[in-house]
Amino acid sequence: IEGFSKLGPYIGTVLPFSIAASFGDMMCLVSARKAGEPFPITETMVVDGIGTLIGAILGSPFGTVVYIGHPVHKKVGARTGYSIMNGAIYLILCLSGIIPSVLSLFPTIAIGPIIFIFGIMICEECTNHIALRHHSAIFFGIFFGTCDYIYTNWQPATAAATAGQLAMSRGSALACMLWCSIIVYTIDRRWLRAAFFCVVSSFFAGIGIIHQAEAVGDEFMKGTGGNIDTTSPFRFMMGYLSLAGVCGIYHILQVTMPKKLSPGEEGYENDHGYLPPIEEAGVDDMFDTWWDPITMGSAVEGDAEANYDMGKKLKEEDSDEEDGIEASG
């Protein structure tokens, strides 16, 4: 417990990665569902939390229970045995102490392309399962990770000389998710949700969780870890709140001055009202329809029909149970 007093300088790293890990689990679950396998949400989150705590006690800084790439693994035929075999091999390698010898056989430059190709496969999986209009949000989100990579590997002698790059690199995982959310909801003209994520971003920026080298103490107006006053928590917080205000104005205009004509109707181009929000079935109500049959075209090839039949069977069973309850009543 005494160690928590020393957590301050690291909270800007610990909290973003904790939140990112939780959202990462959700993204993995959604990815698996798109592949035709809806896993239980609560059970997955709880088991991942317990597994990560056990790993932390044993000295692992990484969550190893849920990991991304389910559709890719499914395509190559990997099942439960893949995870068991993977864990067993790593256990043997770690306990035997031969990992340094194994790593010395493979030069670092040979490992890079493998990680790069796997990253491309994950990006491809992401683009396959989201609307085309949202692709720009993905590449904007990569910007923060790129800044983090560049700043970590080629950190300048004077951080103040590249304060903007420093600010974009800190809390990059969390900043990426927040900005992707803002952009997606802006593209969909869902201004209240975009404003909500702007306010959340302002909160994290104000306490130094994102854009700062460490949690904010007395540096609220000055910045931390090489940041200058133009990249201080106060400036970022006010910037995000300004964005939230703009989104709020657009929402008011959308409600009070909407378009009165539908596309295709005469005079539509001259109707200068504000367009309504874009809403999609299966996206906005995803958790309400989590166990519904997966659309034929969205499942992994070869398993679509089986998943559809399974979902149909489950739905029929639920209907039979409801009929039995009504009859007994």
Secondary structure, DSSP 8 states (H G I E B T S, - for coil): -GGGGG-GGGHHHHHHHHHHHHHHHHHHHHHHHHTT----HHHHHHHHHHHHHHHHHTT--S--SS-S-HHHHHHTT--HHHHHHHHHHHHHHHHHT-HHHHHHHS-HHHHHHHHHHHHHHHHHHHHHSS-GGGHHHHHHHHHHHHHHHHHHHS--S-GGGGHHHHHHHTTHHHHHHHHHHHHHHHHTT-HHHHHHHHHHHHHHHHTTSSSSSS--SS-TTT-STT--GGGSHHHHHHHHHHHHHHHHHHHHHHHHSB--S-TTSTTTTT--SB------TTTTTTTTTTTS---GGGS-TTTHHHHHHHHHHHHHHHHHHHHHHHHH-
